[in-house]
Amino acid sequence: MTGKYLGQFPSHTMMACARFVVFVTGSVAALLLLVTMMDDRLLERPLLGRHIVWWLAALGVVLTASR
């Protein structure tokens, strides 16, 4: 009975971790977007084996999931 009641309230630790993930992921995504705005040919360049467009899409998924 007590577990159901306490389960209604959000965990402050989990919320802090999610905010940190949003901050880091958003910062990296903003940096990649800024760099590609300077030169759009960079979108086709590989970064750690994948194109930058792929990284931006993956970071967008992480951002959406953590929010």
JOKA-V209638 format. One record per pair of residues at least 12 apart in sequence whose C-alpha atoms are under 10 Angstrom apart, sorted by the first residue. I is the first residue (numbers start at 1). J is the second residue. Records with the same first field share a line. If there is no record, write none. Layout:
I->J + J
This chain:
15->66 + 67
17->66
18->63 + 65 + 66 + 67
19->63 + 66 + 67
20->66
21->62 + 63 + 65 + 66 + 67
22->59 + 60 + 62 + 63 + 64 + 65 + 66 + 67
23->63
24->59 + 63
25->56 + 58 + 59 + 60 + 61 + 62 + 63 + 66
26->56 + 59 + 60 + 62 + 63
27->59
28->55 + 56 + 59
29->52 + 55 + 56 + 57 + 58 + 59 + 60 + 63
30->56
32->52 + 53 + 55 + 56
33->52 + 53 + 56
36->52 + 53
43->55 + 56
